[in-house]
């Protein structure tokens, strides 16, 4: 059971998937967040995202916890490799 809503957990999962690509895999991301690799994999497979995990992810990417939980990270249309966002119409 998690303290986060279903939508908030989904937003953290999206951030984790994005970060997996940016960091080069689950193992380097797990080391950066100080979690076991299997813990991250379980979280992404709908087994629950803890508030502690959400806080670590927010701190790691340098966004507020509110923005992370609201789904503002990663930005819509952000490249998973570099994070660049192409403005509409470009």
C-alpha positions in Angstrom: 0.0 0.0 0.0 1.3 3.5 -0.9 0.6 6.9 0.5 0.5 8.2 -3.1 -2.6 8.2 -5.3 -2.7 5.9 -8.4 -2.1 9.0 -10.6 0.9 10.1 -8.6 2.4 6.7 -8.7 1.9 6.6 -12.5 3.7 9.9 -12.8 6.7 8.7 -10.7 6.8 5.5 -12.9 7.0 7.7 -16.0 9.9 9.6 -14.5 11.6 6.3 -13.6 11.3 5.0 -17.2 12.7 8.3 -18.5 15.6 8.2 -16.0 16.4 4.6 -16.9 17.2 5.8 -20.4 19.1 8.9 -19.3 21.2 6.9 -16.8 21.9 4.0 -19.1 19.8 1.3 -17.4 18.2 0.2 -14.2 21.5 -0.6 -12.4 23.1 2.9 -12.7 19.7 4.5 -11.8 19.3 2.3 -8.8 22.8 3.2 -7.6 22.1 6.9 -8.0 18.8 6.6 -6.1 20.2 4.2 -3.4 17.7 1.5 -4.2 18.1 -2.1 -5.2 17.6 -2.6 -9.0 14.7 -5.1 -8.4 13.0 -2.5 -6.2 12.9 0.0 -9.2 11.7 -2.8 -11.5 8.9 -3.8 -9.2 7.8 -0.2 -8.8 7.6 0.3 -12.6 5.6 -3.0 -12.9 2.7 -1.6 -10.9 3.7 -3.1 -7.5 3.6 0.3 -5.8 5.7 3.4 -5.6 6.5 4.6 -2.1 6.6 8.2 -1.0 10.3 7.7 -0.1 11.0 6.7 -3.7 9.1 9.7 -5.1 11.2 12.1 -2.8 14.5 10.5 -4.0 13.5 10.8 -7.6 12.5 14.4 -7.2 15.7 15.3 -5.4 17.8 13.4 -8.0 16.3 15.3 -11.0 16.1 18.6 -9.1 12.4 19.2 -9.3 9.9 19.8 -6.5 8.0 16.8 -5.2 4.8 18.5 -6.2 5.9 18.9 -9.8 7.0 15.3 -9.9 3.7 14.0 -8.5 1.7 16.3 -10.8 3.5 14.8 -13.9 5.4 17.9 -14.8 8.7 15.8 -15.1 9.7 14.8 -17.6 8.3 17.6 -19.7 5.9 16.5 -22.4 7.8 15.7 -25.5 11.2 15.6 -23.8 13.8 13.5 -25.5 14.6 10.6 -23.2 18.3 10.8 -24.1 19.1 14.5 -23.6 15.9 15.9 -22.1 15.6 18.5 -24.9 12.0 19.6 -25.5 11.1 20.7 -29.0 8.6 23.6 -28.9 5.4 23.1 -30.9 5.8 24.4 -34.4 9.5 23.8 -34.6 
